[in-house]
Structure formats: structure tokens, C-alpha cells
Amino acid sequence: MTAQPPAGQLAPQAARPDGRADLPLYAATIAMGLSAGLYFAFDVSVMPGLEHADDIAFATTMGHINDAIENGLFGMVFFGAFLATGASGISLHRHGPAQAARWAWAALALYSVAVAVTVKVNIPLNRQLARLATNTSGGELALLREEFRTRWTPANAARTLACTAALACLGRALALRARP
């Protein structure tokens, strides 16, 4: 016969001596932190720094940044955050506690917002800027830059907020998972 925990206390979790089921949660938390940090860096340094560049330098630099970011390491973090967060939700659902699983699912929902904003807003704007900047000059380039900046920057801020909130959710899941 198993003793029940006192009222208000959580039941002990099943023993997991190897800790492998926690790996997705750790990976999700790290990848989410990297994603939030990347978007935050654009909010506080890259975009404000580019405000001081002329229109050609702005378009050229954004083009170089967008070309450089399309690499395997970024892809691993971008998609890995999504996959690891989903895997941590599944793992926590199976191995508990249920409250930690709910936080992981909340993190997945928030990160899904960041991915959707990236796919629907930031990537199309990046491609449009790259395509149009090479054939545009003078006042047209200034208008293109302003249209890009006024849509891209708030979308990036939304990604930053969504990833930061998702990171906080994963932190809560970690704290709940660590409870005896």
C-alpha cells in the first residue's frame, strides 16, 4: 500500500534515474533562450544601429544579415526550439507533473506565434527588400526602407516578446519538474 502525500503537497514523481526524459526540456529552454536573445539583439542594437545608416547601407546590411542567418546552426535553433518544446510537452505529459506539461504547452503556443510572425511578416519583408533594393534608388529606396522598417521592427518586437514569454514558461516547467 502506498502512502498518500499530505493535503496540498504534490505526489512524488516516478523515478527517472537517467534523466533522459528531461533532455527535451533542457534543449527547449536553451534554444528558446537563444531565440529570444537573437530577436532582442535586433530590437536593442541592430535596428537602432541601422537607423544611422543611409538607405543603401541599410538595405545592403539587412541583405547581408539575412543571407548570413540562413545557415544550419540558426536552422537548428529555430526549428529545434519548436521540436524540443513539443517533445518536452509530450515527455512532461507522460512523466509529469501535469502542471509542468501545461507550461511546456503554453511555451509551444507562444513560440508558434513567433514562428508564424517570422514566416508571415519578417521573411517576406526580408525577401521584398532584397528584391526591390537592387532596382530602386533615391526617394523610392527611402520609401521602401521606411515601409520595411515600420512593419519589420514591430513584428520583431512581437517575436521577442513571444520567445521571452515562452522562455519564462519553460523556466516554470523546469522549476515544477525539479520539485520532489
N, C-alpha and C positions, 0 to 999 in steps of 0.2 A: 504494500500500500504506500502511495506517495503522499507526503505531507503537502498541503496547500499553503501558499505563501500568505502571510497576514494581509488583511484588507488594505488596499492602497499600494501594495507592492507588486511589482511585475514577477511573473513566474520565471525561474531561471531558464536560459536558452539551452537548447541541445548542445552538447559538447561538440566542438569542431576543432580538434587539436591541430590540424594542419593549416587552418585559416584560409584555405584556397577560396572558399565561398566569399570571403571579404575582398579578394583581389579586384573584382569589378568595381566595388565601391571606392576603393583607393584609386584605381585608374580613372574612374569618372571624376573624382574630386580633383585630381591633378590636372586632367585635360580641361575641366571646366575652369579651373583657376588660370590656366594658360590662355584660354579663350577670352575670359573676362579681362585679363591683363592686356592682351593684344588690342582689344577694342577700346579699352580705357586709354592706352597709349596713343591711339589715334585721336581720341577726344581731347586729351590734355597736352599733346605735343606735336604730333604730325600735322593735323589740320590747322591748329593755330600757327605753327611754323610756316606752313604753306601760304597763309594769309599775306605774308610779307613778300612772296614771290610774284613776279609778273605773270601774266596769263599763259605765256608759252612755257615758262618754267613750271608753273602749276600743273598744266596738262602733261608735260613731259615727265615730271617727277611722279605724278599719280600713275602714269603709264608704266614707268619702271617699277614702282612699288607693286602694282597689280601683276606684272609679269613675274617679279621675284617671288611673290607669295604663292604662286601656283607651283608648289613643289610637294614632294612626298611627305616631308615632315609636317608641313602645315595640314595636308590632307589627312594624315594620321591623327592629328589632334582634333581637327574639325569633325571628321566622321567618328573618330574614336570616342569623343565626348558623348556623342549621341548613342553609339553602340554600348559603351561601358555603362552609361547611365541606365539604359534599358535593361542591360544584364544585371545591374545591381538591384533594380526594382524586382526583377524575377527572383534573384537569389534571396533577397530580403523577404519576399512574399513566401518563399519556400521555407526559409530557415529562421525567419522572424528577427526582431519583433515586427509585428504588423504595422505599428506606428512608424517605424523606420522605413518600411516599404512605401508607405504613403508619402513620406518626404522625398524619397527617390522618384516616385511617380510625378510629384509636383516639379521636381528638378527637370525631369524629362519634358514635361509640358512647357516649362519656361524655356528650356533650350530649343525646343521645337519652334517657339516664337522667334528666337534668334536666327535659326536656320531659315525659316520662312522669310524673314526680313532680308536676310542675305541673298536668297535666291530671287525674291520678287523685286527688291529695290536696289541693293548695293551692286550686285553683279551686273544687272542690265545697265545701270548708270556707268559703271566702270567701262563696259564694252562700248557704250554710246560715246563716252568721252574719247576713248582710244580711236574709234572710227571717225568721229567728226573733227577732232582736233587737228588731224593731219591735213584736212581740206578746208580749214577755217582760219581766218586771220582777222586782226584788228578788232573792231567793235563786235563782230559776230563771236569771236573767241571769248571776249569779256562776258557776253550774254550766256554763252554756253557754260563758262566757268561758274557764273552766278547761279544758273539753273541747276547745275551739278551740285554745287556746294549747299544750296538751300534744301535740296532733297536728300543728299547723301549723308550730311552731318547729323540731322535729327534721326535718320534711320540707324546710323552707327550708335548714337546715344541709346536708342531703344535696344540694340543688341547688347551694349554694355550693361544696361540695367537688367535685361533678361538673364544674361550669363551670371551677373553678380548675385541676383536673387536665386538662380539655380545653384550656384556655389554655396550660398547660405543654406539652402535646403539639403544639399549633400552633407554639409557640415553637421546639420541637425541629425541626419540619418546616421552619420558616424558616431555622434555622441550617444544616440539611442542604442546603437549596436554595441557600443562599448560597455553599456550598463550590465552588471551581473544579473 
